[in-house]
């Protein structure tokens, strides 16, 4: 797994299942399940803000990271590792 690459674009957002499909600058594409962050009963204040404001679908790429209008960001390397881990469990 190549780390240190940034997210180039968001391909698709599925607010129903808390999934985001991302494309990285090196061409790698990943469908990332964020239900562990957004579907968890104990949410951090910025995550709760996103949910209460119905902002999940308004995510964007900022400086190579996945970001939301309220300032919450997720590291591209952590998202890539999460996607790789999930795909290994399925295989």
Beta strands, then each sheet from edge to edge (+ up, - down):
strand 1: 7-14
strand 2: 19-24
strand 3: 29-33
strand 4: 60-62
strand 5: 65-67
strand 6: 73-74
sheet 1: 1+ 2- 3+
sheet 2: 4+ 5- 6+
end
